[in-house]
Amino acid sequence: MRLATRGQQEPALDPLRALRGGSWFGALPAAMQDTLLRDAATRRLAAGQMLFTRGNAFDGIYGVTAGTVQVDTHSESGKAALIGLLGPGSWFGEICLFDGLARTHDAHATSAATVLHLQRDKLYAMLSAHPEWWREFGKLLAAKTREAFHYVEEAQLLPPLARTGRRLVAIAQAYGDLPGLERRSVHIPQEQLGQMLGLSRQTVNQALRELEARGLLRLHYADIELIDLPALLALS
């Protein structure tokens, strides 16, 4: 590794590194990548700050560059359903692009976060100029649909231990958009993980303790360190 000499500074890390490394964005035509990054505005969010709520009009798509964005929904009684935790590298908000309807869920930052926001008008202008790029957004939506089918299948066919391990890997790998990670920490309270899986906190705690005993993960105060992602994915 080259060290900086006196009076020089190390090159700054690319703030968009996670987005560039995502399987969806990385496979886009170079011109589309350039247009997305050129036209998108950077937004910095405080912990708890809302991006949009269910029923809001479509305002464009988002890509997470730092921090975590939580996607969830609430019933009239106040009961919450946690849909996903989106970390750096994740793109979201594309459903409304296709049907023109209102937002389906709430989205807010769980910690200080930074996102790229490609506003609706700029997005439509881009697609008007390059209609062939609609297919690329279709691929993004299709990948989310596949992930949703996997989730339903796991919920009906797998025991809590396997569901817990596989869901942690899905979160760590940005729900398939950042494959190939060998080791990653996931920041999620056990109660929230239980909401996502439809399991009680006690059941999730038992599953996590068993996975730790097998050496597949390590529990810390603030996060869950995934040690063997392939083994977690292989649970059945």
Order of alpha helices (4+ residues) and beta strands (2+ residues): alpha-alpha-alpha-beta-beta-beta-beta-beta-beta-alpha-beta-beta-alpha-alpha-alpha-beta-alpha-alpha-beta-beta-alpha
